[in-house]
Amino acid sequence: MRWALVKVCVAVTTMVVVAFAVPLGLVIKEMARDRAFSNAEREAAAIAPALSITTDRDELERVVASAGSDAGIGVHIPAADREPAVEIGKGRAAAKDIAMTRRLGRASTTEVAGGSTLLQPIAISSGEIAVVEVYVPEAEVSNGVGTAWAVLAAVGVALIIGSVAVADRLGIRMVQPAQRLVESAHELGEGKLGSRVPEEGPTELRLAAVAFNAMADQVVQLLANERELAADLSHRLRTPLTVLRLNTASLGDGPAAEQTRAAVAQLEREVDTIIRTARDAKPQTAAIGVGAGCDAAEVVRERMDFWSALAEDEGRKVRVAGVDRPVRIPVARTDLAASLDALLGNVFRHTAEGTAFAVDVHNGEDAVIVLVSDAGPGIADPEAAMARGRGSGNDGSTGLGLDIVRRLAESTGGDVRIGSSVLGGTEVRIWIQLDGRAPVRRGHRGTVRRRRRGAGVS
């Protein structure tokens, strides 16, 4: 907008300068010509009284010398009463032009080499018409015209430069509020809910700033309402969780009882985390810093220890691979654990008892792939399964598990794909980028190296 305004001002100012400077320059040129010929007429008029009295050559030569340079003035007296024609000074005009001036009886100009001449007819005592010729050099006709054009050009350039400066200041006054509006919109999109726009500048931009600030206030209010609602709904889970925790005390000892009590304790912690996060006024939008994240191999081992006990009760074969070495990923430990629990919970929920499953971790230079596969019937429509996580849940499934996994992968620049596993069922591929680049495409393996398959957990 700023440069567009400058260009418009330059174009308009240039047209105005041309519209005024060119005609003015032509007028100055014409005035210089008129001035030169006016001087020539005065010189010719100074000789007229002498011609009306005498035609003596000596007398006329003295008059011509006193009137101006004899090289610039010529006198042409025709022959009369047996008196020969007299030519005084240097004549430049053609004889026919002189004869024409005598016949017409009025002054005229004619072009000659190096300039022009003024031919002034004057009646003499013999009744004949003498012609006084005054030479006007071209330099005298254009005297001062070049300087005038240079001054006009300098004034025009100064006007254009001044218009650019004024347009630039006006452009800044218009652009700065727009830039502040853009910056505030980006900040609001990044989660800085306190970002507001100063209500200043042109009327339209002030109205836009007022509308933006009102929208930001409304967004803050809506988010606050959402947090309160989430906290209230999560708090309502405390009562049934308390009852469930008390009931687990009567289960006695044993792996199943310990597992149940651990699950209830973890559920309580998750509910507490939801309530604290919902009550926190600061949006959790900060990126994971350098050195943050977790060891994917350790998290996988921990969660598989938890699920392997239940798998043993249902007669499921379990295999884990790629967890024999640390695998650092830019993901929070709790987020990866929640994603694994969601996928493994789907395996137990949607496959029959005795169905085998596996978790593989493949570490690469720029990405880490976590594969969760099973030997179940598979997913007939993977796209519909992913769509349920985006708010179209049906058939008794919310799809939130896959949506949790998807958001985890996309937070690093990766993605999630659903396909067929080597076990014959479903394979969920979680691609976690290590360098934060754009999401990878389906089938792209980059520099990922498959680790040696480890021993299975059963």
C-alpha positions, -999 to +999 in steps of 0.1 A: +000+000+000+028+024+009+047+020-024+014+020-044+006+054-029+041+067-037+038+055-073+004+072-077+017+105-063+047+103-087+025+097-117+001+125-108+028+150-100+047+141-132+015+147-153+009+181-135+045+192-140+045+183-177+011+199-182+024+232-168+061+232-176+059+224-213+034+252-222+053+276-199+086+267-216+070+274-250+057+307-238+092+316-226+107+307-260+082+328-278+088+357-254+125+355-261+118+356-299+095+386-295+122+404-274+148+399-301+127+412-329+115+441-308+151+452-304+155+448-341+125+470-347+139+497-324+172+497-343+154+500-376+133+528-363+164+547-352+175+549-389+140+559-403+144+597-395+177+600-413+164+582-444+134+605-446+158+635-448+188+623-468+201+594-489+237+604-487+259+574-482+283+590-457+255+604-436+237+571-436+268+552-427+273+574-397+237+569-386+240+531-391+272+530-370+255+550-342+224+528-343+242+495-340+268+472-355+272+478-391+275+440-395+239+436-383+222+464-401+218+470-438+201+497-458+187+492-493+179+524-512+165+520-547+176+541-577+156+573-583+160+605-604+191+592-621+205+585-586+220+550-584+209+525-558+226+526-525+235+496-504+249+503-469+260+476-445+260+439-450+229+425-467+218+390-460+182+389-473+175+378-508+166+404-534+132+390-539+124+393-502+135+430-503+114+436-534+084+419-518+087+441-487+088+473-509+058+462-528+037+452-497+048+482-477+050+465-443+076+449-422+085+412-426+109+386-415+129+361-434+152+332-425+188+335-434+220+316-426+226+317-388+194+334-379+167+357-393+164+393-406+138+420-401+129+439-432+115+473-424+102+495-453+107+533-449+096+560-473+123+584-484+122+620-498+122+608-534+090+589-529+106+555-532+106+529-505+139+520-488+143+488-468+162+486-436+175+451-429+183+442-392+200+408-387+188+388-356+212+359-348+197+326-336+216+329-303+198+361-296+164+346-304+170+316-279+189+338-253+178+326-218+155+298-231+179+270-221+183+285-186+145+288-183+140+252-193+166+241-168+149+260-140+115+245-150+130+210-150+147+216-116+114+228-102+096+198-116+121+174-102+118+191-068+080+189-069+082+152-077+107+145-049+085+165-025+054+146-036+073+113-030+083+124+005+047+135+014+032+103-001+057+082+019+047+099+051+011+094+043+018+058+034+035+052+067+005+067+085-017+043+067+005+012+066+017+012+103-019+006+117-024-022+091+009-038+101+000-036+138-033-052+129-015-081+111+010-086+139-018-086+166-037-112+145-006-134+143-001-130+181-037-139+188-034-170+165-002-180+185-022-179+217-012-145+230-047-136+241-037-102+255-027-089+221-047-057+211-045-031+184-042+006+191-073+023+178-055+050+156-049+059+120-074+064+092-111+060+100-114+026+082-083+012+101-096+025+134-129+007+128-110-024+119-089-021+151-121-017+172-136-048+155-104-068+161-102-058+198-139-067+203-133-101+186-102-107+208-122-099+239-150-123+227-124-150+221-109-146+255-144-148+271-153-179+250-121-197+260-127-188+296-161-203+294-147-234+277-121-238+304-147-235+332-170-260+314-141-285+310-131-281+346-167-285+358-172-316+337-139-331+348-147-324+385-179-343+382-158-374+376-142-372+410-172-388+428-174-420+407-136-422+408-136-420+445-162-448+448-142-469+423-110-463+443-126-474+475-140-505+458-106-515+445-095-518+481-117-549+485-101-567+456-074-581+477-039-589+464-029-602+430-017-588+396-052-580+384-060-561+416-028-541+415-033-534+379-069-521+386-057-499+414-029-485+393-054-477+365-077-460+389-048-439+403-037-430+368-072-420+359-074-397+390-041-381+380-054-375+345-086-359+358-065-337+381-043-327+351-074-318+330-088-297+358-056-278+364-050-272+327-086-260+322-082-236+352-050-222+339-056-189+322-025-192+300-029-212+268-005-241+264+009-230+231+047-229+238+068-252+217+089-278+233+123-264+241+158-278+233+165-308+255+128-313+263+107-343+252+111-379+263+126-413+255+101-431+233+117-465+240+113-460+278+077-449+274+069-478+252+084-503+276+065-488+305+032-488+288+037-523+274+045-535+310+011-522+319-008-537+290+010-570+289-006-581+321-041-577+306-029-593+274-017-623+293-052-626+310-068-626+275-043-649+259-029-624+235+006-626+221+026-594+224+057-584+206+078-552+212+108-542+190+132-512+187+132-503+224+166-517+234+182-482+229+171-447+239+151-429+213+147-392+220+117-374+205+103-339+208+071-350+225+060-348+261+061-380+280+025-378+291+013-371+255+031-401+240+018-424+269-017-411+262-014-419+225-001-454+231-028-461+256-054-449+231-042-472+204-036-502+226-070-496+242-085-497+208-068-531+202-084-546+233-117-529+226-122-538+190-105-572+186-114-605+201-095-621+230-064-640+219-057-615+190-020-607+189-006-572+186+028-556+184+046-522+189+076-514+169+099-483+172+120-473+142+146-446+148+161-425+119+181-394+115+152-371+109+122-390+121+110-417+145+082-441+135+060-459+161+040-488+146+011-503+165-003-533+147-026-562+154-039-594+139-076-584+141-101-579+113-087-546+103-104-512+096-125-512+065-125-474+060-094-458+075-104-423+063-137-426+082-119-438+113-097-407+112-127-384+105-144-396+137-116-379+157-125-346+140-160-345+154-180-370+133-180-399+158-208-425+154-215-462+161-207-457+197-171-445+190-160-409+196-127-413+177-109-393+202-081-419+205-070-415+169-074-377+172-050-376+202-025-396+182-029-373+151-024-341+171+007-356+187+023-364+154+012-331+137+027-311+166+061-322+153+054-318+116+046-356+112+014-374+105-006-406+111-014-433+086-037-463+089-030-494+068-027-532+069-002-548+092+020-578+086-001-596+113-031-594+090-050-567+108-046-529+113-014-510+114-013-474+128+019-456+117+029-426+139+055-405+120+073-381+145+096-355+129+128-348+148+135-315+130+101-299+128+098-299+090+067-302+070+046-334+073+059-363+052+039-380+025+025-414+025+050-441+018+080-418+024+106-435+046+133-408+045+164-421+063+146-443+089+165-474+097+147-505+110+161-517+142+167-553+149+135-569+161+137-575+198+123-602+219+085-603+223+067-597+256+041-623+263 
